[in-house]
Structure formats: C-alpha cells, structure tokens
C-alpha cells in the first residue's frame, strides 16, 4: 500500500523532544557539538523501554538465544581480521568553494548543498569511519586502538566461550546491546544518524544449508516486533540490497525501512553474513571456531544471520509514529500514542488540587503505584492542563484524587489516554486494574 509521507515534520518532533525532556542537544550551553544528543528524564526511560522490549523478545522469551556484553575497546587485531581497518570506509569529497565535506554518494547533480556551487568538488577519497584512540600514555602506532563501530565482532570473538559455557546447540543466537561509534562524514536529521549510538544486534548461528531459510524467518520475526509495538504497518516495508551495495561480509541483506519525515529510510538491517566473520577470526587468531555436530558427527564453521537495529533510530520511529494531533470537542490536543510497554511513565497521579486534604492521599496512592510502575506525580496548574501534559508525553493512565476520594468512597478516577474514558475504582482495587491494563 502506498501512502503519502507523514504530516509530522522533524522540527515538530525535535521541539517536542526538547520541551518535554526526551532529548536535548549535547553541550548546549557551549553552543552544542555536531550530531551529539543527551537523553533527558523521559528520553532515558523511553530508551530503556525500547532496549528492554528488544531484549525481552530476543532473549527472555526464547530458549535459543543468550546475552553478552563485550568491551567497547577490543584488540586492534579484531578490526583487522573483520575487514574494518581496510574496508570500513566512505567516499569523502570536499567543496573547493566552501570547504564543506560530504559523502560522495549523498550528493546529487554535483551540487554543493551548502553554498550551491556546481562542479567544485574534489576527487573522492576513502575515509575510514572508525574512531582511533591510543592505549596508555604514549601516542604511538603500537598503542593504536579503535572504538568499536559495531557490537557484532565481540560476539564472534566470544563464540566459543559462549557455546562452551551455555552448551547451546546449533541453531542458537547471541544478543548484545551497547554503544558503538562511527565517524560519519554526513550526520543529521536529529538522532537518525549520529556518531555515537546504541545498537541492538543478534548473531544467529545456523548450519550452512539453513542460512537463507533463517534469513526469511528473521525477516518475519523482526517486522512483527515493530507492528506488535504499535508501529503503523503502512509505514514499514522491506528493501533488499542490490549485489553492488552489499557489505563485504554479506551474502544477502534486507532493510526494514520506515517512513520517517525525511522519507523512507533504514530502521533495521537483517543480514546473512555467511561464515565470513568466524572464518576470518579463526584464520587470523589461529583459534578453532568450528562447531561439532554430535548427531551427524561432522565439524563445520556455522553461518550467521544478523538482525541489527539502533536504539536511537527505533526511538525516533516510535516518537514519529506515536505523535498525533486531534480535535476533541472543538479543542485540539497532542497525544503521543506510545505502546504501553514503551511509555516513559505508565501512570500519573494527579490530585485535583494542592488542597491539604487531597495531597496526603495522593502521595499515599503515588507511593503504592510507583513500587510497580514508573509513575509521575503532578499537582501544578489545572487538571485539564495536566491531562494534556500527560497525553503529550504518552502516559497511558492518569489517576485523579478528588474530594470524593477523601470524604466519601476512598476511590479514584482512572483516565485512559487514547479513549479519554474515565472509570471510578476503589484504591484497594487500583493495582489489579492497572496490572490488567498495563500487562494484560
């Protein structure tokens, strides 16, 4: 199905993100630093929830995948063996007029996006995307190391350790989340492309003849994860990489693309890496990274299928997809319709006012609820304004404490974010109601 691009533009999302405490420009008091962002009180919760939802689907709810947390700084020999030292490059060009630098494959019609000059670019040269650093106090060639550009290689170098420790049999996977770093030539579009980002990657090890079937399986599974978390399926699609754009390690790659405000762009890559990585590390290290099949009495190097996504890019997609402007009874409201598993706050506790009769009871309810769910307490301004604030940050349920609560029935009003329907429930039953709605 073809649909028109979303009406939500990136500036609207950036404004919401800063105003409500999702994402701030890094080092803003010093004028900022290009393509670096800090996650605020709501952003850090949303980011954690995205990561936890991925981990739950990929590790907790499966018996064939285990977790790992490998070091950001690995031996430089790892990156030589993986091909990153020699081949992890982009074509760099520079405008002779304004001296801005760009990726050659991002420039159309030989036109400089900054100064508008045509035909003023230098010849392209290859630029390695890895950040270089040094181990120890002396900056010399022998001390060179790199910040990892992907989490995957730590999985491959630990393949034998994990297999021995867990006694997993093929097929099985190893999952990892964590920071990676790429010295991108061209960044931008908010948190879509940054130099420091967090990945969610899983390497699934299979028999060689099962590689393409596993690729198809993971295509389906990963697409389902996004739709189960509320992403509009009409804004998702697959794009298969052409042979001339495949990475050096890949036999086949599919991208899950999302219709961002900038157009269709990659949300997740699902790659069939063959046996490239394990074979390279085996040959380079001299350590056997083979698998012995007891039942078939045969030894082989496993093939690998890799679903790889970014926490930051996923978070952006959930923000864009959830952002809704609608009219209710002649008034407009902004609602962030995040899935309940992703919402930074699950519940907001709202005393009708700061009246001395209401606040102690409201704090009592707050103390009960926050032991189970991330909960916000808000008693400033009118109740209507507070509802709108909670709608805009995606809180699924608001609980209001009023004078009837303290004077008559010891009950509260629970309001649903999406339907705005309200129900009265005794405080003693509030936990069970929220449990049913937030986890059912």
Long-range contacts (C-beta under 8 A, 24 or more apart in sequence): 1-234, 3-234, 3-235, 3-259, 5-259, 5-261, 5-263, 6-235, 6-259, 6-260, 6-261, 6-320, 8-261, 8-320, 8-323, 9-261, 10-189, 10-190, 10-260, 10-261, 10-262, 12-323, 13-190, 13-261, 13-316, 13-319, 13-320, 13-323, 14-190, 16-319, 16-323, 16-334, 16-336, 16-392, 17-43, 17-190, 17-319, 20-392, 20-393, 22-46, 22-319, 23-190, 23-191, 34-187, 35-184, 35-187, 35-188, 35-193, 35-194, 35-195, 36-194, 36-195, 36-196, 37-190, 37-191, 37-194, 37-312, 41-344, 42-344, 42-345, 42-393, 43-315, 43-344, 45-344, 45-345, 45-374, 46-315, 46-318, 46-319, 46-338, 46-342, 46-343, 46-344, 47-198, 47-311, 47-312, 47-315, 49-341, 49-342, 49-343, 49-344, 50-311, 50-314, 50-315, 50-318, 50-342, 51-177, 51-198, 51-200, 51-311, 52-341, 53-225, 53-229, 53-341, 53-342, 54-177, 54-200, 54-225, 54-309, 54-311, 54-314, 55-175, 55-177, 55-200, 57-225, 58-173, 58-175, 58-200, 58-202, 59-175, 62-173, 64-168, 64-171, 64-172, 64-173, 65-172, 65-173, 65-174, 65-175, 65-202, 65-204, 66-162, 66-166, 66-168, 66-172, 66-173, 66-174, 66-175, 67-174, 67-175, 67-176, 68-154, 68-155, 68-158, 68-162, 68-174, 68-175, 68-176, 69-176, 69-178, 70-151, 70-154, 70-155, 70-157, 70-158, 70-176, 70-178, 71-154, 72-147, 72-148, 72-178, 72-179, 72-181, 73-133, 73-135, 73-145, 73-146, 73-147, 73-148, 74-145, 74-146, 74-148, 74-153, 74-154, 74-157, 75-145, 76-144, 76-145, 76-146, 77-284, 77-285, 78-153, 78-157, 78-281, 79-130, 79-146, 79-149, 79-153, 80-284, 81-280, 81-281, 81-283, 81-284, 81-285, 82-153, 82-156, 82-249, 82-277, 82-280, 82-281, 83-248, 83-249, 83-280, 84-130, 84-146, 84-149, 84-153, 85-128, 85-130, 87-248, 88-128, 88-129, 88-130, 88-149, 89-126, 89-127, 89-128, 89-129, 90-126, 90-127, 90-129, 90-184, 90-185, 91-124, 91-125, 91-126, 91-127, 92-124, 92-125, 92-126, 92-127, 92-185, 93-121, 93-122, 93-123, 93-124, 93-125, 94-121, 94-122, 95-120, 95-121, 96-120, 96-121, 96-122, 101-185, 102-185, 102-186, 103-185, 103-186, 106-186, 127-183, 127-185, 128-183, 129-182, 129-183, 129-184, 130-181, 130-182, 130-183, 131-181, 131-182, 131-183, 131-195, 147-180, 147-181, 148-180, 148-181, 149-180, 149-181, 149-182, 150-180, 150-199, 150-201, 150-308, 151-176, 151-177, 151-178, 151-180, 151-199, 151-201, 152-176, 152-201, 152-203, 152-277, 152-306, 152-308, 153-277, 155-201, 155-203, 156-203, 156-277, 156-278, 156-281, 156-289, 156-304, 157-281, 157-285, 159-205, 159-278, 159-289, 159-302, 160-287, 160-288, 160-289, 163-291, 170-205, 170-206, 170-207, 170-291, 170-293, 170-302, 171-204, 171-205, 171-206, 171-207, 171-210, 171-214, 172-204, 172-205, 173-202, 173-203, 173-204, 173-205, 174-202, 174-203, 174-205, 175-200, 175-201, 175-202, 176-200, 176-201, 176-202, 177-201, 177-311, 189-260, 189-262, 190-316, 191-312, 191-313, 191-315, 191-316, 192-260, 192-262, 192-265, 192-312, 192-313, 192-316, 194-312, 197-310, 197-311, 197-312, 197-313, 198-310, 198-311, 198-312, 199-308, 199-309, 199-310, 199-311, 200-308, 200-309, 200-310, 200-311, 200-314, 201-306, 201-307, 201-308, 201-309, 202-306, 202-307, 202-308, 203-273, 203-304, 203-305, 203-306, 204-304, 204-305, 204-306, 204-307, 205-291, 205-302, 205-303, 205-304, 206-302, 206-303, 206-304, 206-305, 207-293, 207-300, 207-302, 207-303, 208-275, 208-300, 208-302, 208-303, 210-303, 211-251, 211-272, 211-274, 211-303, 211-304, 211-305, 212-252, 212-272, 214-272, 214-305, 215-252, 215-254, 215-270, 215-272, 215-305, 218-270, 218-305, 218-307, 219-254, 219-270, 221-307, 222-256, 222-268, 222-270, 222-307, 222-309, 223-256, 226-256, 226-258, 226-267, 226-317, 229-318, 229-339, 229-341, 229-342, 230-318, 230-321, 230-322, 230-337, 230-338, 230-339, 230-342, 231-258, 231-317, 231-318, 231-321, 232-321, 235-259, 235-321, 236-267, 237-264, 239-264, 239-266, 247-271, 248-276, 249-273, 249-274, 249-276, 249-277, 250-274, 256-309, 258-317, 258-320, 258-321, 260-316, 260-317, 260-320, 261-320, 266-313, 267-309, 267-313, 267-314, 267-317, 268-307, 268-308, 268-309, 268-314, 269-306, 269-307, 269-308, 269-309, 270-305, 270-306, 270-307, 270-308, 271-305, 271-306, 271-308, 272-303, 272-304, 272-305, 272-306, 273-303, 273-304, 273-305, 273-306, 274-303, 274-304, 275-301, 275-302, 275-303, 275-304, 277-304, 278-302, 278-304, 318-342, 322-394, 328-420, 333-388, 333-391, 334-388, 334-391, 334-392, 335-391, 335-392, 335-394, 335-417, 335-418, 336-391, 336-392, 336-393, 336-394, 337-394, 337-417, 337-418, 338-394, 340-396, 340-437, 340-438, 342-394, 343-394, 343-395, 343-396, 344-374, 344-393, 344-394, 344-395, 345-373, 345-374, 345-375, 345-376, 345-390, 345-393, 345-394, 345-395, 346-373, 346-374, 346-375, 346-395, 346-396, 346-397, 346-434, 346-438, 347-373, 347-374, 347-375, 347-376, 347-395, 347-396, 347-397, 347-398, 347-399, 347-434, 347-438, 348-375, 348-376, 348-377, 348-378, 348-386, 348-390, 348-395, 348-397, 348-398, 348-399, 349-375, 349-376, 349-377, 349-378, 349-399, 349-401, 350-378, 350-379, 350-383, 350-386, 350-387, 350-390, 350-398, 350-399, 350-400, 350-401, 351-379, 351-400, 351-401, 351-402, 352-383, 352-400, 352-401, 352-402, 352-403, 353-379, 353-383, 354-379, 355-403, 357-403, 357-406, 357-407, 358-401, 358-402, 358-403, 358-405, 358-406, 361-401, 361-405, 361-406, 362-401, 365-399, 365-401, 365-412, 365-427, 365-430, 368-427, 368-430, 368-431, 369-399, 369-430, 369-431, 369-434, 372-431, 372-434, 372-435, 373-434, 373-438, 387-415, 390-417, 391-417, 396-437, 396-438, 397-434, 397-437, 397-438, 399-430
